[in-house]
């Protein structure tokens, strides 16, 4: 619930990873920012402060408080952007998971690291591909650490690329975007599987007609990518 003219703040008390939530309505952004600082200090005091459980920025992101996030940027050092909290998530992970696309783009503008693995061994791009969030993928494809192009070939802890995840979930639009952006369809994961192998496994098990159609479309995209690659090699 949100009251007119006031900002909803969910304060999460953490014991280990889980906890309870209290609801507070705070109108002034400066007051909200101080609340986030105090909450962060409180949470960190019960954990290992050398491996920070959270930061004021993460707390602001959890509250989807764009204005506070922007104000925190003005007082942060570059390295602060890549601090991780208890789930191994950076601010970039937080902006993605809380669906704050404007903040996501701003973090990349400020050179936040898109290749950080979270506690599940996943980068932001892996989640976006798996969930079919093409707007986030398109943004990632325009950025890269140290000016390099983020093509989507970076692997998760299981050795899978964003192409693997898009293929396995039948995310046709995401897969097409990645392939058009130059991502490889020939990377083998930790089990030696190509993205096309994952699609074939899903087709063997999937009974839903709509889902099967999505996998078949993804299969065609990968076959077209492979054909184009062979044609290019023959011309060289």
Secondary structure, DSSP 8 states (H G I E B T S, - for coil): ---TT-EEEEEEEEETTEEEEEEEEE--HHHHHHHHHHHHHHHHTTS-TTS-S--HHHHHHHTT-HHHHHHHHTT--GGGGG---TTS--HHHHHHHTT-HHHHHHHHHTT--TT---TTS--HHHHHHHHT-HHHHHHHHT--GGG----S----TTS--HHHHHHHTT-HHHHHHHHHTT--S----TTS--HHHHHHHHHHH---HHHHHHHHHHHHHHHHHHHHHHHHHHH-
